[in-house]
Amino acid sequence: MSKEDEIVQSLTSEFPLLQDKAKVQRIRRVVADVTPDKFEQVFAYAKDNLGFSVLCTITGLDEGSTLGFIYHMSRTDGITFSLKYSVPKDKPVINSILQYFTNADIYERELEDLLGVKVEGLPEGNRYPLPDDWPKGEHPLRKDWKPKGAKIDTAETQVKEAK
Amino acid sequence: MRKVVIPIGPQHPALKEPESFSVTLSGERIMAFSARLGYNHRGIEKACEERTYLQDVYLIERICGICSHTHSTCFVQAVEEIAGLQVPKRALYIRSIIGELERIHSHLLWLGVAGHEVGFDTLLMYTWRDREVVMDILAELTGNRVNYGINLIGGVKRDLEKQHITDILKSVDILEERTKYYIQVCKEESTLIQRLSGVGVLSHNDALSLGAVGPTARASDVARDTRADDPYAAYDELDFKIVTDDHNDVYGRTLVRLGELMESYRLIRTAIKNLPEGLISVKAPRKIPVGEAFSRYEAPRGEDVHYVKSNGTDKPERVKVRAPTLANVQTVAKMLEDGQLADLPIVIAAIDPCFSCTDRLISVNSSKSETLGSMKWEDLRLYGIEWHRSKGMDFSAINKKLAERL
């Protein structure tokens, strides 16, 4: 059995709800979807028991009615684990993972700024990466957010202009 | 002693990029350090969602002027994985060769900057002169000194001709000879060793817990390199060896980068020797099927990660980029802890964020002078002596002694 399969097996036997939700995407890539209430347990298990000791980054997604968060972790043999969960957009609150990874700070601040999610447990500090005078409630990575007054040079506009 | 908080940036004559640092000092000793980043945020991730995959390759390449090949390769790898494209072997080898040439130019640039930051400007002049050799080769191969534009989704745009290969090998020989000399300088030049040793210490455990990447981590004996751990392009066939060092300080980071230069020369020679024949690209579809991919690449500064999610159209649903400096900048506060202010430029430069920060430019206006203007040099000197005397530091006795000797 490959190392990737062992990881999936270990995850599903520890957390039966991960059955069919934890998969080997390709060699060295393991992915899993969890519910928000189980996220922290699975996350801690992957870090402490499966050797995923590095947090690569956190990706935030606007999925329409929900906001998704993917925690990309890696271990020394090159296998990465992407653990994902979603919260409803009308209640955009997640918990900080600072107690597991002290370097998560900057990634979580980025989620707050760009995706408009409240990260509980994040200490006071400088925002990242938007300017200090950025208008409240404007979050660029939300799908309904469009840059104001900016001309977007897309393939369509280029064709239009050429005509 | 009273604590003083010094703001550096975001707009500062000595900064090469807008970043803001706040340093709390007690005398010359650094008590606390914090950074406010984001002044270079250009909204590239959002912009990628509005453009086609092909346009994104060019946009992504412009995230960084030095690691341009890094970002474009990392991005196209993710897209190719989603689209299920089998990239020809020859293209993968060419990507690796360009990637290593990029690393050589980046590390030589760093060595020069590091030399400059510690007052060893001869090293800057030498390394930047030698760097032109690799810049010329990159220009010859790709048409550009930076932003090579060699990557396509599905392969590379330009093939390596016979003449190119001869030129690359010739340049690599010259650069290897020069690098051997720099290694000798760094191992024997006692001023340099003393200036860099014990400065910006990052222990092995701190490097692990703070998630350091690249040469910053490897100089703290963390044997982690994406080229070996998670091989991409042609690295799984090139017999790559990780370069580490256990000095845990700026000196170690210098040795690691020099070691990596030697390793890059070896990799380029191996890649050229084993360069497979065949196509250099396959046709990529305009619309990429639904899927997601997480791609990693070892940039000169450390691990670069891209996440791409597609939705079946010709534009990506989401592109996420985490460049290595964002991972490493969090280690700087630890490195500077209880350090000297004078070490700040080299410690920050040692993670290779491409800027230096404490060349100082001060304009002093005399409060006594009636007219608004600059203070004369002699007045400034007297003011300094008076200021130190008022703080209890009187050097007049020692000055008198020196004058008598003369």
Interface residues (C-beta under 8 A of the other chain):
Chain A: Q25 R26 R28 R29 S53 V54 L55 C56 T57 T59 G60 L61 I70 H72 S74 T76 D77 G78 T80 S82 F101 T102 N103 D105 I106 Y107 L114 N126 R127 Y128 P129 L130 P131 P140 L141 W145 P147 I152 D153 T154 A155
Chain B: S34 A35 R36 L37 G38 H41 G43 E45 K46 A47 E50 R51 T52 Q55 E81 L208 S209 L210 G211 A223 R224 T226 A228 D229 D230 P231 A293 F294 R296 E303 V305 Y307 K309 D314 E317 R318 K320 R322 L326 A327 V329 Q330
